[in-house]
Amino acid sequence: MISKKIESLTIENPLGMIFYRTGKTGLRLKIFHNEHSIALSDVLPTLENMGLRINGERPHEIIFRDGRVVWLSDFDMEYATSKEIDVATLKDSFQDAFANIWLKNVEDDGFNRLVLEAQLNWRETTILRAYTKYLRQIGFTFSQDYVETALLNNAEIAKDLVNLFILRFSPENHGDTSELVAKIERAFEGVTSLDEDRILRRLLEIILATIRTNYFQKANDGHFKSYISFKFDPSLISDLPLPRPVYEIFVYSTRVEGVHLRGGKVARGGIRWSDRREDFRTEVLGLMKAQQVKNSVIVPVGAKGGFYPKQLPAEADRDAIMTEVVYSYSTFIRGLLDITDNIKNHKIIPPQDVVRYDDDDFYLVVAADKGTATFSDIANSIAKEYHFWLDDAFASGGSAGYDHKKMGITARGAWESLKRHFRELEINPDETDFTVVGIGDMSGDVFGNGMLLSKHIRLVGAFDHRHIFVDPTPDAQASFNERKRLFSLPRSSWADYNPALISPGGGVFNRSAKSIKISPELKAALNIKKDQLVPNDLIRAMLTAPVDLLWNGGIGTFVKASFETHADAGDRTTDGIRVDGNELTARVVCEGGNLGFTQNARIEYSLKGGIIYTDFIDNSAGVDCSDHEVNIKILLNKLVMDGGMTLKQRNSLLEKMTNEVAELVLRDNYEQTQMLSLENSVATLTTDLFRRLMNELEKKDRLNRQLEFLPDEKNIA
């Protein structure tokens, strides 16, 4: 047996094992590995996570006549609970699980104890692991360790939960699950711990709320896919953070996790690279909510997606990091398309090997967002690979779409809000100099394009995640030219700004600096009293500076209401610099970035006399432009398929329509701000109409006043 294991080792298959019993409770594991020995510190955690106690290890080097070397690690073990296990039955599952953990196809954690304890294979443990990861994203109280313990203490229930999943979704063997559900619920009565009972019931609930999965799909190589995607019916999930999406997809793998939320069947929105491992769903939910409102005059409802790459290389260069990000993004997109219906010859085609517990669902459109601005071609290439009916209308933008940064469409739409505000203040931004504090840098789309829309901008200061830029008394024309240079410079930062063009007392400072000396000029410009500030305090002073305009072109929630906590803002990354709405002294705020203010902060700032709309009004042009592109492509792609025009002709027509599309989009921005201005002028006279409208929407379950920070009947009166 040993010689056969050694002979089977190859470069592609460098690991071999023999797992067997020695006595009543003793276990033995022999691991064979090509060329080099296996470090004990690498193996011990894995074996312990599988429920084994290591009593001893003996390494052996085997050298063949041809110079080939094989290392044998011989482990004496016992099962941690001293329970007698059926090695003959579990041997293959154990060895398969260990090999996949070693190859990093499976996460190395306590769920792997279920291989021996509940007689699950490694893919079946992944089902429970993935569900637990999702539960953590929706705010489930208990830690992963606690969930693992609950399942181990109730191994039969854990196995039945997996069997329920398989019975619901196996393409060949799915059937009625009522008896199995009843059996599981009866078993709950024997669970003595209240916490464990809650955990197990929640897992049952989440399995029953699953309406599609790709778990049984295979890749082109014939192996099961390395990731799992679940589609949920959120109405069946209790205690889900509001607002509830209509559909939700969660994608899990060892390398990436992500979520996609949709407000209805026809919904669209961007996919972002999130840096929030523990709560990326919270981030995406807030953005979906904004998208829901933003899309209300474009498509019926909103959507948003986000993914978190879990294995970014440490201390690697940008190219290595982006390679992993692209892999993570591609996996996430595949996870979405795997369980989405297709259209072919006017017929709905369900995805292969997917059991569906919902109606036909074929409209899935994505777009660029934070960290994915150049990924549209990647998404569309995957859509083509899947022969998805939307083809390159699946992801707006890309090489055959409208480049939002090149068009500057989002910033130009936000500028329409600014012009409306300034017009009512009798300021013409094309003729009169005005002071600005900004959030972002010139390499960004919304900030960079926005700060080039007038030669009369006097940018007193700005900051991003790297630097703080301050220019107390800027020269409008000279600073405009320098910003234009930075905008054209690839991957520029404020550190690239020509220091000779910065007015006395200003400069560019690293946010990592211990402290920053405050010049007299800077004190005067930003209303600062102290001689020295730490970077975060300087940023807070900038946010509350007495300027004409606060232009948000960045990412984060920077302003909350005075009665809100930082936790209410839902963005831990900006807790250190966030200010209150009643502290702002800027005359006007323009929100090119999403979620820069909490809604209560906007209200508080407005009640103080500040002028502001909301993010979904100011930056809606990007979404509007994408929707024009998607709808035009759907129309033209039909002509291409029918031979009415070539793809080259279609692309040429799209390009010729760029300016016209921009005009249509900006007209929407102009008219929506005009409407808001007119409504504001008669708001006190139409309060009763708003009250009746809110009551009507509440009756139809289309509005939650508390969630939207709208006044109740008592406050209106």
C-alpha positions as a printed Julia matrix, in Angstrom:
717×3 Matrix{Float64}:
   0.0    0.0     0.0
   2.79   2.43    0.9
   4.64   1.77   -2.36
   1.45   2.4    -4.36
   0.9    5.72   -2.57
   4.48   6.79   -3.29
   4.21   5.78   -6.94
   1.01   7.82   -7.31
   2.71  11.09   -6.33
   3.19  13.57   -9.18
   3.82  17.29   -9.6
   0.06  17.75  -10.05
  -0.71  15.41   -7.14
   2.13  15.9    -4.62
   0.23  14.63   -1.56
  -0.69  11.08   -0.57
  -2.26   9.68    2.61
  -3.1    6.52    4.48
  -5.59   6.87    7.38
  -6.27   3.84    9.58
  -7.06   2.63   13.11
  -4.57   1.31   15.65
  -6.45  -0.22   18.58
  -9.82   0.85   19.95
  -9.23   4.63   19.97
  -5.83   5.02   18.34
  -5.59   6.5    14.85
  -2.7    6.69   12.42
  -2.11   9.03    9.5
   0.76   8.66    7.07
   1.3   11.66    4.79
   3.53  11.35    1.72
   4.91  14.47    0.05
   7.26  15.01   -2.87
  10.7   16.64   -2.51
  10.4   18.32    0.9
   9.08  17.54    4.35
   5.85  18.98    5.69
   6.34  21.41    8.57
   4.66  20.15   11.71
   3.32  23.65   12.44
   1.48  23.56    9.1
  -0.19  20.22    9.75
  -1.1   20.39   13.44
  -3.75  23.16   13.21
  -5.47  21.37   10.35
  -5.63  18.04   12.17
  -6.79  19.73   15.36
  -9.51  21.58   13.42
 -10.65  18.17   12.2
 -11.05  17.0    15.8
  -7.83  15.03   16.24
  -5.33  15.09   19.11
  -1.71  14.51   18.05
   0.29  12.23   20.34
   3.42  11.98   18.22
   4.98  12.42   14.8
   7.88  10.69   13.06
   9.31  12.08    9.81
  11.09   9.78    7.34
  13.08  10.7     4.25
  12.87   8.17    1.41
  15.55   8.54   -1.27
  15.26   6.54   -4.5
  18.11   5.39   -6.69
  17.24   8.02   -9.32
  17.66  10.77   -6.7
  13.95  11.33   -6.22
  12.98  12.22   -2.64
   9.69  11.51   -0.87
   9.0   12.5     2.72
   6.77  10.46    4.98
   5.22  12.04    8.08
   3.77   9.42   10.39
   1.25  10.72   12.98
  -0.07   8.91   16.06
  -3.46  10.41   16.94
  -6.72   9.94   18.72
 -10.12  11.53   18.32
 -10.34  14.52   20.66
 -13.57  13.34   22.32
 -12.3    9.75   22.71
 -15.29   8.77   20.61
 -14.94   5.62   18.56
 -15.24   6.45   14.88
 -15.77   4.2    11.88
 -12.49   4.74   10.02
 -13.39   2.34    7.22
 -16.48   4.41    6.4
 -14.89   7.83    6.9
 -11.41   7.22    5.51
 -12.04   8.53    2.01
 -14.0   11.57    3.21
 -11.29  12.42    5.74
  -8.42  12.08    3.26
 -10.31  14.03    0.6
 -11.08  16.8     3.1
  -7.49  17.0     4.36
  -6.12  17.16    0.81
  -8.51  19.98   -0.15
  -7.7   21.92    3.01
  -4.0   21.48    2.24
  -4.57  22.76   -1.31
  -6.55  25.7     0.15
  -9.78  24.69   -1.56
 -11.38  24.64    1.89
 -10.97  27.05    4.79
  -9.05  25.61    7.73
 -11.48  26.07   10.62
 -13.66  24.21   13.11
 -16.32  23.31   10.54
 -13.94  20.59    9.36
 -14.61  18.64   12.59
 -17.99  17.82   11.05
 -16.23  15.47    8.6
 -15.65  12.95   11.39
 -18.33  14.06   13.86
 -21.29  14.35   11.46
 -19.91  12.19    8.62
 -20.06  15.06    6.12
 -17.72  15.41    3.17
 -15.71  18.6     2.68
 -18.17  20.16    0.22
 -21.04  19.55    2.62
 -19.21  21.31    5.43
 -18.76  24.23    3.05
 -22.56  24.59    2.83
 -22.8   25.25    6.57
 -19.68  27.42    6.55
 -21.05  29.6     3.74
 -24.42  30.03    5.45
 -22.64  31.02    8.66
 -20.6   33.63    6.78
 -23.84  35.08    5.42
 -25.49  35.1     8.85
 -22.56  37.12   10.18
 -23.1   39.66    7.39
 -26.76  40.19    8.32
 -25.85  40.88   11.94
 -26.38  37.45   13.54
 -25.28  37.72   17.16
 -23.22  34.57   17.53
 -19.62  34.17   16.39
 -18.44  31.57   13.9
 -16.77  29.64   16.74
 -20.08  29.47   18.58
 -21.92  28.26   15.47
 -19.26  25.57   14.95
 -19.69  24.42   18.55
 -23.49  24.32   18.22
 -23.25  22.13   15.13
 -20.68  19.81   16.71
 -22.81  19.4    19.81
 -25.76  18.53   17.58
 -24.07  16.59   14.82
 -27.19  14.67   13.76
 -29.09  17.92   13.26
 -26.11  19.33   11.33
 -26.22  16.32    9.01
 -29.99  16.64    8.57
 -29.63  20.34    7.72
 -27.2   19.4     4.95
 -29.53  16.61    3.81
 -32.36  19.15    3.68
 -30.28  21.42    1.45
 -29.45  18.52   -0.85
 -33.07  17.34   -0.99
 -34.22  20.87   -1.89
 -31.65  21.53   -4.6
 -30.29  18.3    -6.05
 -31.26  18.43   -9.75
 -31.72  14.67   -9.86
 -33.15  13.93   -6.42
 -35.0   17.01   -5.19
 -38.35  16.38   -3.63
 -40.79  17.1    -0.83
 -38.93  18.31    2.25
 -41.82  18.55    4.7
 -41.02  15.29    6.52
 -37.34  16.16    6.91
 -38.17  19.67    8.12
 -40.57  18.19   10.68
 -37.87  15.75   11.82
 -35.38  18.6    12.29
 -37.91  20.68   14.22
 -38.65  17.73   16.5
 -34.92  17.34   17.1
 -34.75  20.96   18.23
 -36.81  19.98   21.27
 -33.88  17.93   22.5
 -31.38  20.81   22.26
 -30.69  21.88   25.85
 -28.88  25.16   25.15
 -31.08  28.14   24.24
 -28.24  29.72   22.25
 -27.62  26.54   20.28
 -31.34  26.22   19.62
 -31.37  29.76   18.17
 -28.37  29.0    15.99
 -29.8   25.79   14.59
 -33.23  27.3    13.96
 -31.62  30.22   12.14
 -29.69  27.85    9.89
 -32.91  25.99    9.11
 -34.62  29.28    8.31
 -31.85  30.42    6.0
 -31.84  27.11    4.1
 -35.61  27.36    3.6
 -35.19  30.99    2.47
 -32.76  29.86   -0.23
 -34.49  29.75   -3.6
 -31.57  28.93   -5.93
 -27.97  27.71   -5.7
 -25.16  26.74   -8.04
 -23.9   24.09   -5.6
 -24.56  21.24   -8.04
 -23.08  22.92  -11.11
 -19.78  21.74  -12.56
 -17.07  23.76  -14.28
 -15.77  22.98  -17.76
 -13.14  20.63  -16.3
 -15.89  18.41  -14.89
 -15.22  19.3   -11.26
 -17.67  21.09   -9.01
 -17.2   24.85   -8.97
 -14.84  26.29   -6.38
 -17.43  28.74   -5.09
 -21.05  28.62   -3.97
 -23.79  31.13   -4.65
 -27.12  31.24   -2.84
 -30.14  33.24   -3.95
 -32.44  34.22   -1.08
 -36.01  35.36   -0.67
 -35.37  38.03    2.0
 -39.03  38.08    3.03
 -38.44  34.64    4.59
 -35.46  35.77    6.71
 -36.28  37.16   10.15
 -34.49  40.14   11.71
 -32.98  41.17    8.38
 -31.67  44.76    8.48
 -34.02  47.16    6.72
 -34.75  47.9     3.96
 -35.33  44.34    2.78
 -34.3   43.73   -0.82
 -36.64  41.68   -2.97
 -33.82  39.38   -4.11
 -30.41  38.71   -2.66
 -27.46  36.63   -3.86
 -24.54  35.68   -1.62
 -21.36  34.3    -3.19
 -18.83  32.43   -1.06
 -15.4   30.92   -1.73
 -12.11  30.62    0.09
 -10.85  33.66   -1.83
 -13.84  35.99   -2.02
 -17.21  36.73   -0.49
 -19.81  39.06   -1.92
 -23.44  40.04   -1.92
 -25.82  41.45   -4.53
 -29.06  43.12   -3.45
 -31.94  43.98   -5.76
 -35.09  45.95   -5.04
 -37.08  44.12   -7.74
 -36.94  42.18  -10.98
 -35.83  45.13  -13.11
 -33.06  46.8   -11.16
 -29.53  47.92  -11.82
 -26.54  49.26   -9.92
 -22.78  49.07   -9.54
 -20.51  46.37   -8.13
 -17.88  47.66   -5.71
 -14.68  46.31   -4.25
 -15.33  46.58   -0.54
 -12.66  46.85    2.13
 -15.08  45.94    4.93
 -14.65  42.21    5.56
 -16.88  42.03    8.61
 -19.82  44.08    7.31
 -19.63  44.58    3.55
 -23.35  43.79    3.34
 -24.09  46.8     5.57
 -22.15  48.96    3.14
 -23.93  47.5     0.11
 -27.36  47.77    1.77
 -26.88  51.49    2.39
 -25.83  51.98   -1.22
 -28.77  49.92   -2.48
 -31.1   52.13   -0.5
 -29.6   55.23   -2.12
 -29.75  53.51   -5.51
 -33.38  52.62   -4.91
 -34.28  56.29   -4.62
 -31.83  57.4    -7.3
 -33.29  54.95   -9.8
 -36.9   55.89   -9.11
 -37.15  58.1   -12.2
 -34.93  55.85  -14.34
 -35.82  52.19  -13.73
 -38.37  50.92  -11.21
 -35.98  49.99   -8.4
 -32.32  49.93   -7.42
 -29.61  47.35   -6.9
 -26.07  47.17   -5.57
 -23.34  44.59   -5.2
 -20.07  44.34   -3.35
 -17.31  41.78   -2.94
 -14.44  41.39   -0.49
 -11.22  39.69   -1.69
 -10.05  37.56    1.25
  -6.58  36.63    0.03
  -4.94  39.83   -1.17
  -1.17  39.27   -1.18
   0.57  41.03    1.69
   3.24  43.6     0.83
   2.79  42.92   -2.89
   2.93  45.41   -5.74
  -0.2   46.91   -7.29
  -0.23  44.46  -10.22
  -0.21  41.42   -7.92
  -3.01  42.89   -5.82
  -5.09  43.74   -8.88
  -4.65  40.23  -10.25
  -6.29  38.85   -7.11
  -8.99  41.55   -7.18
  -9.85  40.72  -10.79
 -10.05  37.02   -9.91
 -12.34  37.83   -6.98
 -14.53  40.11   -9.11
 -14.75  37.48  -11.87
 -15.71  34.79   -9.37
 -18.4   37.04   -7.94
 -19.84  37.84  -11.39
 -19.87  34.14  -12.28
 -21.67  33.41   -9.03
 -24.41  35.85  -10.04
 -24.79  34.57  -13.6
 -24.69  30.92  -12.52
 -28.17  31.21  -11.0
 -29.72  33.8   -13.35
 -32.12  32.8   -16.13
 -31.25  33.45  -19.77
 -33.26  34.28  -22.89
 -32.75  32.46  -26.16
 -35.04  32.65  -29.17
 -37.59  34.55  -27.06
 -37.73  31.7   -24.53
 -36.66  31.72  -20.88
 -33.81  29.27  -20.29
 -33.26  28.28  -16.64
 -29.62  27.81  -15.56
 -28.28  24.28  -15.77
 -28.47  22.09  -12.65
 -30.35  24.74  -10.68
 -33.62  23.95   -8.91
 -35.72  27.12   -8.78
 -38.19  28.11   -6.07
 -39.03  31.48   -7.64
 -40.41  32.83  -10.9
 -38.38  33.47  -14.04
 -35.68  36.02  -13.27
 -33.51  37.04  -16.21
 -32.82  40.79  -15.81
 -29.41  41.27  -14.24
 -27.45  44.42  -15.06
 -24.3   45.6   -13.3
 -22.04  48.66  -13.52
 -18.73  50.02  -12.32
 -18.28  51.37   -8.82
 -15.54  51.95   -6.26
 -12.51  49.89   -7.26
 -14.14  48.45  -10.4
 -14.12  51.46  -12.73
 -12.24  49.53  -15.43
 -13.9   46.14  -14.93
 -16.89  46.42  -17.29
 -15.08  44.61  -20.11
 -14.26  41.77  -17.69
 -17.92  41.43  -16.7
 -19.08  41.56  -20.33
 -16.53  38.95  -21.41
 -17.97  36.63  -18.74
 -21.5   37.42  -19.96
 -20.42  36.43  -23.48
 -18.87  33.23  -22.12
 -22.24  32.41  -20.52
 -24.06  33.44  -23.74
 -26.11  35.76  -21.54
 -28.84  37.49  -23.5
 -27.75  41.02  -22.55
 -24.29  40.44  -24.02
 -22.26  43.64  -23.47
 -25.32  45.46  -22.14
 -24.79  43.38  -18.98
 -22.18  45.83  -17.65
 -22.42  49.42  -18.8
 -19.22  51.23  -19.76
 -16.21  49.36  -21.03
 -14.53  49.58  -24.4
 -17.86  49.59  -26.25
 -19.75  51.76  -23.79
 -19.83  55.2   -22.29
 -16.78  56.08  -20.19
 -18.23  58.08  -17.3
 -14.91  59.57  -16.29
 -14.08  60.6   -19.84
 -17.56  62.12  -20.23
 -17.41  63.57  -16.71
 -21.1   62.84  -16.6
 -21.54  62.26  -12.86
 -19.67  65.45  -11.94
 -21.52  67.43  -14.62
 -24.83  66.2   -13.25
 -23.83  67.24   -9.74
 -22.76  70.6   -11.15
 -26.35  71.18  -12.23
 -27.29  70.98   -8.54
 -24.53  73.43   -7.69
 -25.64  75.88  -10.38
 -29.2   75.75   -9.08
 -28.05  76.43   -5.51
 -25.73  79.24   -6.59
 -28.35  80.8    -8.83
 -30.61  81.17   -5.8
 -27.67  82.78   -3.96
 -27.1   85.06   -6.98
 -23.67  83.57   -7.67
 -22.61  82.69  -11.22
 -19.9   80.02  -10.97
 -18.76  80.83  -14.5
 -18.06  84.47  -13.68
 -17.48  84.81   -9.92
 -14.67  83.29   -7.85
 -15.89  81.07   -5.0
 -14.14  79.1    -2.26
 -14.27  75.32   -2.02
 -13.23  72.54    0.34
 -13.29  69.13   -1.28
 -13.21  65.44   -0.45
 -11.16  63.47   -2.97
  -8.22  63.99   -5.29
  -7.72  64.88   -8.95
  -7.29  61.26  -10.07
 -10.9   60.55   -9.1
 -13.82  60.79  -11.49
 -16.3   62.93   -9.58
 -13.78  65.06   -7.72
 -11.37  65.46  -10.62
 -13.97  66.28  -13.25
 -15.92  68.49  -10.85
 -12.95  70.64   -9.93
 -12.41  71.41  -13.62
 -15.94  72.67  -14.35
 -15.14  76.29  -13.52
 -12.02  78.42  -13.75
 -13.3   80.44  -10.8
 -12.89  77.67   -8.21
 -10.62  78.69   -5.35
  -9.84  75.31   -3.78
  -8.84  76.12   -0.21
  -8.31  72.5     0.76
  -9.03  68.87    0.01
  -8.17  65.45    1.37
  -8.26  61.79    0.43
  -7.12  58.65    2.25
  -3.45  59.53    1.68
  -2.94  63.29    1.84
  -4.27  66.62    3.03
  -3.96  69.52    0.6
  -4.36  73.12    1.84
  -4.03  76.34   -0.16
  -5.26  79.22    2.06
  -5.46  81.94   -0.62
  -5.36  80.16   -3.97
  -5.04  81.84   -7.34
  -8.08  80.62   -9.27
  -6.48  80.43  -12.74
  -3.11  79.0   -11.66
  -4.66  76.38   -9.42
  -7.14  75.43  -12.17
  -4.25  74.76  -14.57
  -2.41  72.67  -11.97
  -5.51  70.62  -11.19
  -5.95  70.02  -14.89
  -2.36  68.75  -15.09
  -2.93  66.37  -12.17
  -6.18  65.11  -13.71
  -4.23  64.12  -16.85
  -1.42  62.52  -14.84
  -2.01  58.76  -14.38
  -2.52  57.72  -10.73
  -1.79  61.22   -9.49
  -2.14  62.27   -5.85
  -1.99  65.57   -3.98
   1.72  64.85   -3.45
   2.18  65.58   -7.16
   0.86  69.15   -6.79
   3.54  71.76   -7.62
   4.44  73.3    -4.22
   5.5   76.54   -5.9
   1.86  77.14   -6.84
   0.54  76.77   -3.28
  -0.13  80.07   -1.49
   1.83  81.01    1.67
   0.93  78.92    4.72
  -0.35  75.98    2.72
   1.09  72.65    1.68
   0.5   68.94    1.21
   0.66  66.75    4.33
   0.6   63.0     4.85
  -2.36  61.76    6.84
   0.07  59.51    8.68
   1.97  62.55   10.07
   2.19  62.83   13.85
   1.12  66.49   13.81
   0.81  69.44   11.43
   1.9   72.99   12.17
  -0.89  75.48   11.45
   0.23  78.7     9.77
  -1.45  82.08   10.36
  -2.81  81.98    6.8
  -4.32  78.54    7.39
  -5.83  79.68   10.68
  -7.56  82.52    8.88
  -8.81  80.38    5.98
 -10.18  77.52    8.08
 -11.07  79.38   11.29
  -8.54  77.44   13.37
  -7.33  78.69   16.76
  -4.59  76.17   17.57
  -0.95  76.31   16.43
  -0.73  72.58   15.8
  -3.19  69.83   14.9
  -3.11  66.1    14.28
  -4.19  65.24   10.7
  -7.68  64.09   11.69
  -8.36  67.37   13.52
  -7.19  69.35   10.5
  -9.6   67.4     8.3
 -12.45  68.15   10.71
 -11.52  71.83   10.56
 -11.63  71.64    6.75
 -15.07  70.02    6.77
 -16.42  72.82    8.98
 -14.56  75.65    7.21
 -16.42  78.88    6.24
 -16.38  78.36    2.46
 -18.93  78.77   -0.3
 -18.97  75.09   -1.27
 -18.22  71.7     0.28
 -17.74  69.33   -2.68
 -17.85  65.63   -1.82
 -16.2   63.49   -4.44
 -14.9   60.85   -2.06
 -15.9   57.62   -0.38
 -17.17  57.52    3.2
 -19.71  59.05    5.57
 -18.18  62.3     6.8
 -21.12  64.08    8.44
 -23.69  62.84   10.96
 -26.31  64.64   13.04
 -25.32  65.88   16.49
 -27.75  63.45   18.14
 -26.42  60.44   16.19
 -23.55  58.19   17.21
 -20.68  57.25   14.94
 -22.17  53.75   14.83
 -25.36  55.26   13.35
 -23.28  56.51   10.42
 -22.33  52.92    9.58
 -18.81  53.66    8.34
 -16.07  52.85   10.81
 -13.3   54.01    8.46
 -14.32  57.67    8.86
 -15.17  57.67   12.58
 -11.99  59.62   13.32
 -12.78  62.57   11.05
 -16.58  62.74   11.06
 -18.27  66.01   12.09
 -21.85  66.98   12.95
 -24.27  68.66   10.58
 -24.75  71.66   12.86
 -20.97  72.3    12.78
 -20.85  72.93    9.03
 -20.44  76.54    7.91
 -20.19  76.02    4.15
 -23.0   77.82    2.35
 -23.67  74.95   -0.07
 -22.97  71.21   -0.08
 -22.82  69.18   -3.26
 -22.7   65.38   -2.92
 -20.92  63.8    -5.85
 -20.1   60.78   -3.66
 -22.63  58.41   -2.11
 -23.51  58.37    1.6
 -21.29  61.33    2.51
 -23.96  62.54    4.95
 -26.48  60.66    7.03
 -30.01  61.8     6.2
 -30.35  63.29    9.67
 -27.16  65.26    9.07
 -28.65  66.76    5.91
 -31.76  67.78    7.83
 -29.73  69.28   10.67
 -27.51  71.21    8.26
 -30.55  72.47    6.33
 -32.34  73.63    9.48
 -29.26  75.69   10.27
 -29.55  77.44    6.9
 -27.29  75.23    4.8
 -28.26  74.43    1.21
 -28.17  70.76    0.2
 -30.14  68.19   -1.78
 -29.03  64.56   -1.31
 -26.47  62.23   -2.87
 -29.08  60.5    -5.04
 -30.1   63.85   -6.54
 -26.62  65.27   -7.02
 -24.9   62.21   -8.49
 -27.76  60.54  -10.35
 -26.3   61.37  -13.78
 -23.96  58.37  -13.71
 -26.81  55.94  -13.17
 -28.95  57.77  -15.72
 -26.19  57.55  -18.33
 -25.67  53.85  -17.69
 -29.38  53.21  -18.08
 -29.45  55.01  -21.41
 -26.53  52.85  -22.55
 -28.11  49.57  -21.43
 -31.43  50.31  -23.11
 -29.78  51.49  -26.35
 -27.64  48.34  -26.45
 -30.63  46.06  -25.83
 -32.33  47.67  -28.82
 -29.3   47.68  -31.1
 -28.09  44.2   -30.13
 -31.35  42.82  -31.47
 -30.56  44.44  -34.81
 -27.04  43.0   -34.74
 -28.37  39.49  -34.04
 -30.92  39.8   -36.85
 -28.26  41.02  -39.3
 -29.62  44.55  -39.52
 -26.29  46.07  -38.61
 -22.78  44.94  -37.76
 -21.22  45.2   -34.31
 -18.78  47.76  -35.68
 -21.69  49.87  -36.95
 -23.42  49.59  -33.59
 -20.32  50.75  -31.74
 -19.88  53.65  -34.15
 -23.48  54.72  -33.6
 -23.07  54.52  -29.81
 -20.03  56.76  -30.03
 -21.84  59.29  -32.22
 -24.66  59.43  -29.68
 -22.34  60.29  -26.75
 -23.06  64.02  -26.7
 -26.78  63.51  -27.25
 -26.98  61.0   -24.4
 -25.1   63.42  -22.15
 -27.53  66.21  -23.05
 -30.52  64.01  -22.21
 -28.99  63.0   -18.88
 -28.07  66.54  -17.89
 -31.52  67.72  -18.87
 -32.88  65.27  -16.29
 -30.56  66.75  -13.66
 -31.59  70.29  -14.57
 -35.3   69.5   -14.43
 -35.18  67.51  -11.19
 -33.4   70.36   -9.38
 -35.86  72.84  -10.9
 -38.75  70.74   -9.63
 -37.25  70.55   -6.15
 -36.69  74.29   -6.09
 -40.27  75.0    -7.09
 -41.66  72.49   -4.59
 -39.52  73.99   -1.85
 -40.99  77.41   -2.51
 -44.5   76.15   -1.7
 -43.59  73.41    0.8
 -45.37  75.0     3.75
 -48.56  75.23    1.68
 -48.48  71.6     0.53
 -47.6   69.85    3.8
 -50.98  68.13    3.93
 -50.4   66.64    0.48
 -47.09  65.15    1.59
 -48.73  63.78    4.72
 -51.48  62.09    2.71
 -48.93  60.7     0.25
 -46.85  59.23    3.08
 -49.94  57.66    4.63
 -50.91  56.11    1.3
 -47.43  54.71    0.7
 -47.34  53.3     4.24
 -50.63  51.48    3.67
 -49.1   49.81    0.61
 -45.92  48.87    2.56
 -43.86  50.99    0.21
 -42.61  53.42    2.84
 -41.11  53.15    6.3
 -41.03  56.66    7.79
 -38.6   55.79   10.53
 -36.19  54.19    8.09
 -36.35  57.2     5.76
 -36.13  59.72    8.65
 -39.48  61.26    7.78
 -41.62  63.01   10.42
 -44.53  61.22   12.06
 -48.02  62.69   12.32
 -47.24  64.43   15.6
 -44.15  66.2    14.25
 -45.97  67.3    11.08
 -48.75  68.82   13.13
